[in-house]
Amino acid sequence: MLSEVYIENLAVISSVRMELAPGLNVITGETGAGKTILASAISLLAGGRANTALIRPGSPAASVSAVFILPEGFFTGTEEDICPEGNLIIRRRISRDGRSRAYACGQAVTLAELERLTGRCLKFSAQHEQRRLMMTAHQLDLVDAYGGPGLLDLRDEYRLVYERRTELLTRLAADELDGEAAAREAELLRFQLSEIEAAAPVAGEDAELSAERKKLLSVRELEEAAVALGSVLGTGDGGVMDHLAETAARLTGAEGVDYGLDAISERLQSILYELEEVGRSARDYADALNLDPVRLAEVEERLELLDRLKRKYGGSIEAVIAYAAGAAEKLESIGSFREDRSRQEEEMAAAEAEARELAGRLRKARRAAASGLEEDTAEHLKDLAFDRCIFQARLLPLLPPGQPDAGSPADATDISAAGLSPSGADSMEFFVALNPGLPAVPLKDTASGGELSRIMLAIKSASPAGEAATQVFDEIDAGIGGDTGNVVGAKLRQLAQGAQVICITHMPQIASFADAHFSVVKTTEAGKAVTGIKRLEREEIVDELCRMMGSSPADRKARAHAAGLLEAAAGNTGAGREARPGRPARRRAEKEKCR
C-alpha cells in the first residue's frame, strides 16, 4: 500500500505531503489546480520520464518521495537486498541540469531497477493506457498478466531462448560471407588496399604539396618582388641606402654635442645594418629561385592522385589511411574465418526446437488465461452497465512472412509452422460487442473513449494487481457521464476492497464512493501560484461535491443532492464477482492450471 507521498518544487507545488488510506482514495480539484502534477509525480515514482520543465521556477531541483507499506517477504532476491526490511521508501530527484536520480531505501538505483521495484507495488493507468489498450501487443501482455506468475515466468524463459536463437541466426547469416560473396569482397578489399599502398599517402602531405605548387606557379612574381626590394635597398645611383648612409655620417660627425641626437644616430646606424641585411637576403632569395617545370608537373600529378584517393575513400588523407587500416583488418577477418558452420547449425536447431517447445507451452497457458479473462471481464462489464455485452480475447497464431492469414485460432495451428516473435508464436486481439444483436468486432474499431474507460476498468478488475499493489487511475472518467459515473465509482470501490485504489476524477458520482477524499487547491503566495492538498472531512466533502456539480456550497438543494450522492454510494456495494457463488474458487483453480 502507498502510505505517503511527499512532493517538493514540482511545477506549481512548492511542498505537499499526502498521507493515503487503504481502499479508494479520490483526488479532486478545480481544472488547473494541480491534479495532473500529482499524476506526474506518481508517474515519476514508477520510473516515468523526467522533464526539467516540471521543476518549479526558481528552484534548483524537484523531488518526489513515497513510502510503501508491504507485507513481510514481499520482496525476494536482489529486490530484498535493496529493501531488506519489507517497507519500500522511494525518492526521485530531477535537477535543472537534466540529471535524474533515483533512490530506494537510501540506495542509489537505476531507473530500470526503480521501475522493477515500484512495478510490483504500483500499477498506473492514465489516459494513454486507453490508447495502449487498442494495441494487440498490449492485449497479449494483459492476458499474460492475468495468467499469473507461472505464465510470466514461462514467457521470460521463452524470451531468453528466443534471444539465443536470434543471436545464432545473426551469426549464421554473417557466415554467408563464406563463399562467393566473401571472395568478391576480399578481391575488392585487396584491390583497394593495393591502390592505397601503392600511393603510400602521408598525413598532411596534400597540404604541403599544395603550398609547394602555389610557390612554383608564382616563381616569376616572387623573383620580381625580391629583385625590386634588393634594388631599392642597394647602393649606388643615389639609392635609398646612399641617402641614409650620408645622413648617418652627418649625425656621426655631430656626436658628443647632444645626447638626444646621439641616441637617434645610434638607432639610424642600427637600421642601416638591418636594411643592408634585408637587401642581401632579398638578392640571395631571388638568386635561389628556380622555375622547375618538371617539379611542378610532379607535384600536380601527385596532388591529382591524392585527390582521387580522397574522393574514393573518405575526403581526407587521414580518412584514406583509416580506410586502408579498416580494410586490412576486415580482409584479415575474412581470411581467418574458420568457424565450424555445421556446429552452429546444430546449436541453431537445438535453440529452434527449444523455442518452439516453450512457445507451445505458452500457447496452451494463454488459451486458458484468455478464456478466464474473457469470462471475468464480461462479468465485470455487466457490473459497468454493459448488460448483454460480449468480450472475447482471441489468440491467433503468428504466421511466417509471406503466408496469408487464414484467420484460424492459435490452438488449430501447428506450432512448428508458426512464426516466432520475442513474446512467442501468438498474437492477441480483443473483440467486443457492446450492444445486443451486433457481432463482436475488434476493440480498436468500435469503442468510444467512455467505453474504453469502462473496458479498461473491467480488465483491471478481472486481473487484480495483488494485495500489496496500489492501482492508480488518472482520468478514468474520460468520456463518461450521468449514471455511468455511479457504476464506475461502485466498481472502483469494489476493486479497492482489501487493496488500495487512487483515482483522480472530475465526476462527483465517482468521488462520492471515496473512502478518503483529497482536494487539490491552488492559491497565490508572494505573486506565485502554490498548490496544496487536503484530506476532506464529511462537510468539506459535501462542499467539494457541490463545487464539482457546478453549484455553490451554500445552495441548500445542491448540498442535499451532494449528501444524497454520499448516502447512495455508501449503500451501493456493487454487484461484484465475489457475489457470484462458486466463481472465485473455480477461477483460481483455472488460473493455477495456466501456471
C-alpha positions in Angstrom: 0.0 0.0 0.0 1.2 3.5 -0.8 1.2 5.1 2.6 2.7 8.6 2.0 3.8 10.8 -0.9 5.9 13.9 -0.4 6.3 16.3 -3.4 8.7 19.3 -3.4 9.2 22.0 -6.0 7.3 20.2 -8.8 5.6 22.7 -11.1 3.0 24.7 -9.1 3.6 22.5 -6.0 6.1 24.0 -3.5 5.8 21.4 -0.8 3.0 18.9 -0.3 2.7 15.8 1.9 -0.2 13.4 1.3 -1.0 10.5 3.7 -3.1 8.0 1.8 -5.5 5.4 3.2 -6.4 1.9 2.3 -9.4 1.4 0.0 -10.5 4.1 -2.5 -8.6 7.4 -2.4 -10.1 10.1 -4.6 -8.3 13.3 -5.6 -10.4 16.2 -7.0 -9.9 19.9 -7.6 -10.5 22.7 -10.0 -9.1 22.4 -13.5 -5.6 23.7 -13.4 -5.2 23.3 -9.6 -2.5 20.7 -10.0 -4.2 17.3 -10.1 -2.2 16.5 -13.3 1.0 17.3 -11.4 0.1 14.7 -8.8 -0.3 12.2 -11.6 3.1 13.2 -13.0 4.6 12.8 -9.5 3.3 9.3 -9.2 4.5 8.5 -12.7 8.0 9.6 -11.7 7.9 7.2 -8.8 7.0 4.4 -11.3 10.1 5.3 -13.4 8.4 7.7 -15.8 10.3 10.1 -18.0 11.8 13.1 -16.2 11.4 16.6 -17.6 13.2 19.7 -16.3 10.1 21.7 -17.3 8.4 20.2 -14.2 10.8 21.9 -11.8 9.2 24.8 -10.0 10.6 28.2 -11.3 13.4 29.5 -9.1 14.2 26.0 -7.6 17.3 24.1 -8.5 15.6 20.7 -8.4 12.3 18.9 -7.8 11.8 15.7 -5.9 9.1 13.1 -5.2 9.3 10.7 -2.3 7.0 7.8 -1.3 6.6 5.2 1.4 5.1 1.8 0.5 4.0 -0.5 3.4 4.5 -4.0 2.2 3.8 -7.4 3.8 6.8 -9.4 5.1 8.5 -11.4 2.4 7.1 -9.3 -0.4 10.5 -8.9 -2.0 12.9 -11.7 -2.7 16.3 -12.0 -4.3 18.0 -8.8 -5.4 14.9 -6.8 -4.5 15.3 -8.0 -0.9 18.9 -6.8 -0.9 17.7 -3.3 -1.8 14.8 -3.3 0.6 15.6 -5.8 3.4 13.0 -4.6 5.9 10.0 -5.0 3.7 8.7 -1.4 3.5 9.9 0.5 0.5 11.0 4.1 0.6 11.4 5.6 -2.9 12.8 9.0 -3.8 13.2 10.6 -7.3 15.1 13.8 -7.8 15.2 15.9 -11.0 18.0 18.6 -11.3 17.8 21.6 -13.5 20.8 20.3 -15.4 18.7 17.5 -16.7 20.0 14.8 -14.4 17.6 12.4 -12.7 18.5 10.3 -9.7 16.5 7.6 -8.0 16.9 6.1 -4.6 15.3 3.0 -2.9 15.7 2.7 0.9 18.6 5.1 0.8 20.5 3.3 -2.0 21.0 4.8 -5.5 19.2 2.7 -8.1 18.9 2.8 -11.9 15.6 3.7 -13.5 15.3 0.1 -14.6 15.6 -1.0 -11.0 13.2 1.6 -9.8 10.7 0.6 -12.4 11.0 -3.1 -11.4 10.6 -2.3 -7.7 7.7 0.0 -8.0 6.2 -2.1 -10.7 5.5 -4.7 -8.1 3.8 -2.1 -5.8 2.2 0.4 -8.2 0.0 0.0 -11.3 -0.5 3.3 -13.0 -3.3 3.8 -15.6 -3.6 7.1 -17.4 -5.4 8.3 -20.5 -2.6 6.9 -22.7 -3.5 3.4 -21.2 -6.7 3.6 -23.3 -4.7 4.0 -26.4 -2.4 1.1 -25.4 -5.5 -1.0 -24.8 -6.2 -1.0 -28.5 -2.7 -2.3 -29.3 -2.6 -6.1 -29.8 0.8 -6.3 -28.2 -0.5 -4.7 -25.0 -3.6 -7.0 -25.2 -1.3 -10.0 -25.2 0.6 -8.6 -22.2 -2.8 -8.2 -20.3 -3.6 -11.9 -21.0 -0.2 -12.9 -19.8 -0.5 -10.8 -16.6 -3.9 -12.5 -16.0 -2.2 -15.9 -16.3 -0.2 -15.0 -13.2 3.5 -15.6 -12.2 3.6 -19.1 -13.8 2.8 -17.8 -17.2 5.0 -14.7 -16.9 7.9 -16.9 -15.8 7.4 -19.2 -18.8 7.3 -16.1 -21.1 10.6 -14.9 -19.6 12.1 -18.4 -20.1 11.0 -18.4 -23.7 12.4 -14.9 -24.3 15.9 -16.0 -23.2 15.8 -18.9 -25.6 14.4 -16.7 -28.4 17.2 -14.2 -27.9 19.8 -17.0 -28.1 18.1 -18.3 -31.3 18.2 -14.8 -32.8 21.8 -14.4 -32.0 22.6 -17.7 -33.7 20.5 -16.7 -36.7 22.5 -13.5 -37.0 25.8 -15.4 -36.8 24.7 -17.9 -39.4 23.6 -15.0 -41.7 27.0 -13.5 -41.3 28.6 -16.8 -42.3 27.0 -16.4 -45.7 30.1 -14.3 -46.4 31.9 -17.6 -46.6 31.7 -18.4 -50.4 31.3 -16.3 -53.5 30.2 -13.1 -51.6 33.2 -13.4 -49.3 35.5 -13.9 -52.2 34.2 -10.9 -54.1 34.5 -8.8 -51.0 38.0 -10.0 -50.4 39.0 -9.3 -54.0 37.6 -5.7 -53.8 39.4 -5.1 -50.5 42.7 -6.4 -51.9 42.4 -4.0 -54.9 41.6 -1.1 -52.7 44.5 -1.8 -50.4 46.9 -2.2 -53.3 45.8 1.1 -54.7 46.3 2.9 -51.4 49.5 1.2 -50.5 50.9 2.0 -54.0 50.2 5.6 -53.4 51.6 5.5 -49.8 49.8 8.7 -48.7 51.2 10.5 -45.7 49.0 12.6 -43.3 49.4 16.3 -44.1 51.1 15.6 -47.4 48.5 17.2 -49.6 48.7 20.5 -47.7 52.4 20.6 -48.1 52.2 19.8 -51.8 49.5 22.5 -52.3 51.8 25.1 -50.8 54.7 24.0 -53.0 52.5 24.1 -56.1 51.4 27.6 -55.3 55.0 28.7 -54.9 56.1 27.0 -58.1 53.3 28.7 -60.0 54.4 32.1 -58.6 58.2 31.9 -59.1 58.4 34.9 -61.5 56.3 37.1 -59.3 58.3 36.2 -56.3 61.6 36.8 -58.2 60.5 40.2 -59.4 59.4 41.3 -55.9 62.7 40.1 -54.4 64.8 41.8 -57.1 62.9 45.1 -56.7 63.4 45.0 -52.9 67.1 44.3 -53.4 67.4 47.2 -55.8 65.7 49.6 -53.5 68.0 48.6 -50.7 71.1 48.5 -52.8 73.9 51.1 -53.1 74.8 53.4 -55.9 72.9 55.7 -58.3 71.7 57.8 -55.4 69.5 55.0 -53.9 67.8 55.0 -50.6 70.8 53.4 -48.9 73.2 56.2 -50.2 71.0 58.9 -48.8 70.6 57.1 -45.5 74.4 56.5 -45.2 75.1 60.1 -46.0 72.6 61.2 -43.3 74.1 58.7 -40.8 77.6 60.2 -41.5 76.4 63.7 -40.7 74.9 62.5 -37.5 78.1 60.7 -36.6 80.0 63.9 -37.1 77.9 65.6 -34.6 78.3 63.1 -31.8 79.0 64.4 -28.4 77.2 67.7 -28.9 73.8 66.5 -27.8 73.0 63.2 -26.1 69.5 63.2 -27.7 70.9 63.4 -31.2 73.5 60.7 -30.3 70.7 58.3 -29.5 69.0 59.0 -32.8 72.3 58.4 -34.6 72.7 55.0 -32.9 69.2 53.9 -33.9 69.7 55.0 -37.5 73.0 53.2 -37.7 71.3 50.0 -36.4 68.6 50.4 -39.0 71.2 50.8 -41.8 72.8 47.5 -40.8 69.4 45.8 -40.8 68.4 47.2 -44.2 71.7 46.1 -45.7 71.0 42.6 -44.3 67.4 42.6 -45.8 68.8 43.7 -49.2 71.3 40.9 -49.2 68.7 38.4 -48.2 66.3 39.6 -51.0 69.0 39.3 -53.6 70.0 35.8 -52.3 66.4 34.7 -52.4 66.0 36.0 -56.0 69.2 34.1 -57.0 67.9 30.9 -55.4 64.5 30.9 -57.1 64.3 28.5 -59.9 61.3 27.8 -62.2 61.3 24.0 -62.4 58.6 22.8 -64.7 59.5 19.2 -64.1 58.9 19.5 -60.4 55.7 21.4 -61.0 54.4 18.5 -63.1 55.4 16.0 -60.4 53.6 18.0 -57.7 50.4 18.4 -59.8 50.4 14.7 -60.7 50.8 13.7 -57.0 48.1 16.1 -55.9 45.7 14.6 -58.6 46.4 11.1 -57.3 45.8 12.1 -53.7 42.6 13.9 -54.7 41.3 10.8 -56.4 42.0 8.7 -53.3 40.3 11.2 -51.1 37.2 11.2 -53.4 37.0 7.4 -53.2 37.9 6.7 -49.6 36.7 9.5 -47.3 37.5 13.1 -48.2 40.9 13.5 -46.5 44.3 11.8 -46.4 43.6 10.8 -42.8 40.3 9.1 -43.8 42.1 7.3 -46.7 44.7 5.9 -44.2 42.0 4.9 -41.8 40.0 3.2 -44.6 43.1 1.2 -45.5 43.6 0.1 -41.9 39.9 -1.0 -41.7 40.1 -2.8 -45.0 43.2 -4.6 -43.9 41.5 -5.7 -40.7 38.4 -6.8 -42.5 40.4 -8.7 -45.0 42.3 -10.4 -42.2 39.0 -11.3 -40.5 37.6 -12.8 -43.8 40.8 -14.7 -44.4 41.0 -16.1 -40.8 37.3 -17.1 -40.7 37.3 -20.7 -39.6 34.1 -21.2 -37.6 32.5 -24.6 -37.8 29.3 -23.9 -39.6 27.9 -27.4 -39.0 28.3 -27.0 -35.2 26.5 -23.6 -35.4 23.7 -25.2 -37.4 23.3 -27.9 -34.7 23.1 -25.2 -32.0 20.6 -23.3 -34.0 18.4 -26.4 -34.5 18.5 -27.1 -30.8 17.6 -23.5 -29.9 14.8 -23.6 -32.5 13.4 -26.8 -31.1 13.5 -25.4 -27.5 11.9 -22.1 -28.5 9.1 -23.9 -30.3 8.5 -26.3 -27.4 8.3 -23.3 -25.0 6.1 -21.4 -27.5 3.7 -24.4 -27.5 3.5 -24.4 -23.7 3.0 -20.6 -23.7 0.1 -21.1 -26.2 -1.5 -23.7 -24.0 -1.3 -21.5 -20.9 -2.5 -18.4 -22.9 -5.6 -20.3 -24.1 -6.6 -21.0 -20.5 -5.7 -17.4 -19.4 -7.6 -15.9 -22.4 -10.7 -18.0 -21.6 -10.6 -16.9 -18.0 -10.0 -13.2 -18.8 -13.0 -13.3 -21.3 -15.4 -14.7 -18.7 -14.2 -12.5 -15.8 -14.1 -9.3 -17.9 -17.5 -9.9 -19.4 -19.0 -10.2 -15.9 -17.2 -7.0 -14.7 -18.5 -5.3 -17.8 -22.1 -6.3 -16.8 -21.4 -4.5 -13.5 -20.4 -1.5 -15.5 -23.7 -1.2 -17.3 -22.9 -3.4 -20.3 -25.7 -5.8 -19.6 -25.6 -8.0 -22.7 -22.1 -7.4 -23.9 -19.7 -9.9 -25.5 -15.9 -9.8 -24.7 -13.5 -12.1 -26.5 -9.8 -12.5 -26.2 -8.9 -14.3 -29.4 -5.5 -15.9 -29.5 -4.2 -16.1 -33.1 -1.0 -17.6 -34.5 1.8 -15.6 -35.8 2.4 -16.5 -39.4 5.7 -16.8 -41.2 6.4 -13.9 -43.6 4.5 -14.1 -46.8 1.9 -16.6 -45.6 -1.7 -15.3 -45.9 -3.7 -15.0 -42.7 -6.5 -17.6 -42.8 -7.9 -16.3 -39.5 -7.6 -19.6 -37.8 -7.3 -19.7 -34.0 -4.0 -20.4 -32.4 -4.9 -23.7 -31.0 -5.7 -25.0 -34.5 -2.2 -24.2 -35.9 0.8 -26.5 -35.7 3.4 -24.7 -33.6 6.1 -26.0 -35.9 4.8 -23.8 -38.8 4.1 -20.7 -36.7 6.3 -17.6 -36.8 8.2 -16.7 -33.7 8.5 -13.3 -32.0 10.1 -12.1 -28.7 6.7 -12.8 -27.0 6.0 -16.2 -28.5 4.2 -17.7 -31.5 0.9 -15.9 -30.8 -0.9 -12.6 -31.3 -3.9 -11.4 -29.4 -6.9 -9.4 -30.5 -9.7 -8.3 -28.1 -13.2 -8.3 -29.7 -16.3 -6.7 -28.2 -20.0 -6.4 -28.9 -21.3 -3.8 -26.5 -24.8 -3.8 -27.8 -27.3 -6.7 -28.2 -27.6 -8.2 -31.6 -24.4 -7.0 -33.0 -21.4 -9.2 -33.9 -18.2 -8.9 -32.0 -15.6 -6.7 -33.7 -12.0 -5.7 -32.9 -11.9 -3.4 -29.9 -9.9 -0.8 -31.8 -12.7 -0.4 -34.3 -15.6 0.1 -32.1 -15.2 1.5 -28.6 -15.6 5.2 -27.8 -13.5 7.0 -25.1 -16.0 6.4 -22.4 -16.5 2.8 -23.3 -12.7 2.2 -23.4 -12.5 3.7 -19.8 -15.0 1.1 -18.6 -13.5 -1.8 -20.6 -10.1 -0.9 -19.1 -11.6 -0.8 -15.6 -13.3 -4.2 -16.2 -10.0 -5.8 -17.3 -8.2 -4.3 -14.3 -10.9 -5.6 -12.1 -10.6 -9.1 -13.7 -6.8 -9.0 -13.1 -6.3 -7.7 -9.6 -2.7 -6.4 -9.0 -2.3 -8.3 -5.8 -2.8 -7.5 -2.1 0.2 -5.1 -1.8 -0.2 -3.3 -5.1 -1.7 0.1 -5.5 -3.9 0.9 -8.6 -3.7 4.5 -9.8 -6.3 5.8 -12.3 -6.0 9.2 -13.9 -9.0 10.4 -15.9 -10.8 7.1 -15.6 -13.9 9.2 -16.1 -12.9 10.4 -19.6 -15.9 10.3 -21.9 -18.5 9.1 -19.4 -21.2 10.8 -17.6 -24.6 10.6 -15.9 -25.4 7.4 -14.1 -22.4 5.6 -15.6 -20.3 7.6 -13.2 -22.1 5.8 -10.3 -21.4 2.5 -12.0 -17.7 3.3 -12.4 -17.5 4.6 -8.8 -19.1 1.4 -7.5 -16.6 -0.7 -9.5 -13.6 1.3 -8.2 -14.8 0.8 -4.6 -15.2 -2.9 -5.3 -11.7 -3.0 -6.8 -10.4 -1.3 -3.7 -11.8 -3.8 -1.3 -8.8 -5.3 0.6 -6.4 -3.2 -1.6 -5.8 0.4 -2.4 -7.0 2.5 -5.4 -6.1 6.1 -6.1 -8.4 7.9 -8.6 -8.1 11.4 -10.0 -11.5 12.4 -11.2 -13.8 15.3 -12.2 -17.0 13.4 -11.6 -18.9 13.9 -8.3 -20.6 10.5 -8.8 -17.2 8.7 -8.7 -15.9 11.0 -5.9 -18.9 10.1 -3.7 -17.6 6.5 -3.4 -14.3 7.5 -1.8 -13.0 6.0 1.4 -10.7 9.0 1.6 -11.3 12.2 -0.3 -8.4 14.7 -1.1 -8.9 18.1 -2.6 -6.2 20.0 -4.6 -6.4 23.7 -4.2 -4.3 26.4 -5.9 -3.6 29.7 -4.2 -1.2 32.6 -4.7 1.6 33.4 -2.3 4.1 36.3 -2.9 2.9 36.5 -6.5 3.5 32.8 -7.2 0.9 30.0 -7.7 1.1 27.4 -4.9 -0.8 24.2 -4.9 -1.8 22.4 -1.7 -3.7 19.2 -0.9 -6.0 18.4 2.0 -7.9 15.4 3.1 -11.6 16.4 3.5 -14.0 15.7 6.3 -17.7 15.0 5.8 -18.9 18.6 5.5 -15.9 19.5 3.4 -16.7 16.6 1.1 -20.2 17.9 0.6 -18.8 21.3 -0.2 -16.5 19.8 -2.8 -19.2 17.7 -4.4 -21.3 20.8 -4.7 -18.4 22.6 -6.5 -17.9 19.6 -8.8 -21.6 19.8 -9.7 -21.2 23.5 -10.6 -23.2 24.7 -7.6 -22.4 26.8 -4.6 -21.8 25.0 -1.3 -24.3 27.5 0.2 -27.0 26.2 -2.1 -29.3 24.0 0.1 -30.6 21.9 -2.8 -27.1 21.3 -4.1 -26.0 20.3 -0.6 -28.9 17.9 -0.3 -28.0 16.4 -3.7 -24.4 16.0 -2.6 -25.4 14.4 0.7 -27.7 12.1 -1.3 -24.8 11.0 -3.5 -22.7 10.1 -0.4 -25.6 8.1 1.1 -26.3 6.3 -2.1 -22.7 5.5 -2.6 -22.5 4.2 1.0 -25.3 1.8 0.3 -24.0 0.8 -3.2 -21.6 -2.1 -2.8 -21.8 -3.1 -6.5 -22.6 -6.4 -8.0 -19.1 -7.6 -7.9 -18.0 -11.0 -9.0 -17.4 -12.0 -5.4 -21.2 -12.1 -5.0 -21.4 -14.8 -7.7 -21.4 -18.2 -5.9 -18.6 -20.6 -6.7 -16.8 -18.3 -9.1 -13.7 -17.3 -7.1 -12.6 -20.8 -6.3 -13.3 -22.1 -9.8 -11.5 -19.1 -11.3 -8.4 -19.6 -9.1 -8.3 -23.2 -10.0 -8.3 -22.5 -13.7 -5.6 -19.9 -13.3 -3.4 -22.4 -11.4 -3.6 -24.6 -14.5 -2.1 -21.8 -16.5 1.0 -22.0 -14.3 
